[in-house]
Amino acid sequence: MTFRFQRHDVFFIAVVTLVVAGLAYLSHTGKRPRPVPTACDVSRQKPDLPVRERRGQCLSCHDPQRGAAVAHRITPTHPQKWLDEKFACTGCHIIGKPTATN
């Protein structure tokens, strides 16, 4: 008894391959946090600040309820890790490269 690939077998293998390739692509591209803009980058200006103070500097503008930068407050869809006081925003958000000023 030998097994021969039939049309539906090839179709099944093609569909499975496409699904696996699509999932691999989506997991590779994923949603990445935006870099911290130079305008609000306290971490570069004062790199020796403790995590709690750095976090406080970020939240002074980006706090969802009281942030000064109303257009740039943390949205409800933002991951909730920021609620942990031991976690700095720069744990996920990379620091933007400085721009040359003339």
Order of alpha helices (4+ residues) and beta strands (2+ residues): alpha-alpha-alpha
